[in-house]
Amino acid sequence: MKIPVNNDLAYRFLTPGCTVLVTSAWDEAVDILTVSWQTPVSKEPPLLAVSVARGHYSHGLIEKSGAFVINVPTEDLLTEVMFCGTRSGREVDKFPGTKLTPEAGLKIDVPHIKECVAFVECRTVQAVGAGDHTLFIGEVLKAEVARGIFDGTWKMGEAGTEFLMHLGGPHFFLPGRTIRYGKG
Ligand SMILES: Cc1cc2nc3c(=O)[nH]c(=O)nc-3n(C[C@H](O)[C@H](O)[C@H](O)COP(=O)(O)O)c2cc1C
């Protein structure tokens, strides 16, 4: 026996996504957007996607520049994650507003965030309209991660892997135990 859930909450059944901070830049403008609707979409070429509401300031920057960076924050950045997820770049400059540190892009002219444990620079290859959001699909151009926490998969339990798994609204959980199936 199961109970019905409103259609608009069904997305929360899906494995909660690791919350990320998406940086974007165009001309003099730079923004940081909190995003939990993110997903890998292709292995070859490696493509990642983020779903961004059309009204967001970041949306325009990503659209114009054709590039974005996915930064991976951890629990210590929860205040910054909520700041970037509740304030608009139209009203506040988020780098000084959060005291997060921009580091120059390597392959694209979009900064990544020093305090995050990993970043992926992406060039938009497709922008798919989806309801009130746009799914920006980006080809991976460059990816870097902090030493000691990733060896092909995250080394869960190591300091620096306290990812913010988003449940919805202000609710998160931190990853707990990991399991492995066979030798794969
Ligand atoms: C935890 C969390 C996750 C969020 N995930 C998304 C998301 O996946 N896509 C999206 O468009 N907005 C998402 N938001 C909302 C935006 O981050 C928020 O509206 C932001 O203030 C827009 O900033 P901007 O106008 O500077 O682009 C999320 C907010 C929070 C707090």
The ligand as a Tripos MOL2 file, in Angstrom:
@<TRIPOS>MOLECULE
LIG
   31    33     1     0     0
SMALL
NO_CHARGES

@<TRIPOS>ATOM
      1 C1         19.8390   23.7760   -2.4980 C.3       1 LIG1
      2 C2         19.3570   24.5400   -3.7040 C.ar      1 LIG1
      3 C3         19.3280   23.9240   -4.9460 C.ar      1 LIG1
      4 C4         18.9120   24.6290   -6.0810 C.ar      1 LIG1
      5 N1         18.8990   24.0000   -7.2920 N.ar      1 LIG1
      6 C5         18.5470   24.7030   -8.4160 C.ar      1 LIG1
      7 C6         18.5970   24.0730   -9.6930 C.ar      1 LIG1
      8 O1         18.9390   22.8990   -9.8360 O.2       1 LIG1
      9 N2         18.2730   24.8330  -10.7760 N.ar      1 LIG1
     10 C7         17.8870   26.1450  -10.6770 C.ar      1 LIG1
     11 O2         17.6040   26.7890  -11.6950 O.2       1 LIG1
     12 N3         17.8250   26.7640   -9.4700 N.ar      1 LIG1
     13 C8         18.1610   26.0790   -8.3410 C.ar      1 LIG1
     14 N4         18.1210   26.6790   -7.1120 N.ar      1 LIG1
     15 C9         17.6800   28.0770   -7.0270 C.3       1 LIG1
     16 C10        18.7570   29.0910   -7.4300 C.3       1 LIG1
     17 O3         20.0130   28.7140   -6.9530 O.3       1 LIG1
     18 C11        18.3740   30.4960   -6.8920 C.3       1 LIG1
     19 O4         17.1090   30.8800   -7.3560 O.3       1 LIG1
     20 C12        19.4170   31.5670   -7.1690 C.3       1 LIG1
     21 O5         19.1880   32.6190   -6.2500 O.3       1 LIG1
     22 C13        19.3860   32.1660   -8.5880 C.3       1 LIG1
     23 O6         20.5150   33.0100   -8.6970 O.3       1 LIG1
     24 P1         20.8270   33.9440   -9.9600 P.3       1 LIG1
     25 O7         19.6130   34.7930  -10.2260 O.co2     1 LIG1
     26 O8         22.0060   34.7660   -9.4970 O.co2     1 LIG1
     27 O9         21.1810   33.0980  -11.1310 O.co2     1 LIG1
     28 C14        18.5150   25.9890   -5.9650 C.ar      1 LIG1
     29 C15        18.5520   26.6140   -4.7050 C.ar      1 LIG1
     30 C16        18.9660   25.8970   -3.5850 C.ar      1 LIG1
     31 C17        19.0230   26.5960   -2.2380 C.3       1 LIG1
@<TRIPOS>BOND
     1     1     2 1
     2     2     3 ar
     3     2    30 ar
     4     3     4 ar
     5     4     5 ar
     6     4    28 ar
     7     5     6 ar
     8     6     7 ar
     9     6    13 1
    10     7     8 2
    11     7     9 ar
    12     9    10 ar
    13    10    11 2
    14    10    12 ar
    15    12    13 ar
    16    13    14 ar
    17    14    15 1
    18    14    28 ar
    19    15    16 1
    20    16    17 1
    21    16    18 1
    22    18    19 1
    23    18    20 1
    24    20    21 1
    25    20    22 1
    26    22    23 1
    27    23    24 1
    28    24    25 2
    29    24    26 1
    30    24    27 1
    31    28    29 ar
    32    29    30 ar
    33    30    31 1
@<TRIPOS>SUBSTRUCTURE
     1 LIG1         1 GROUP 0 **** ****
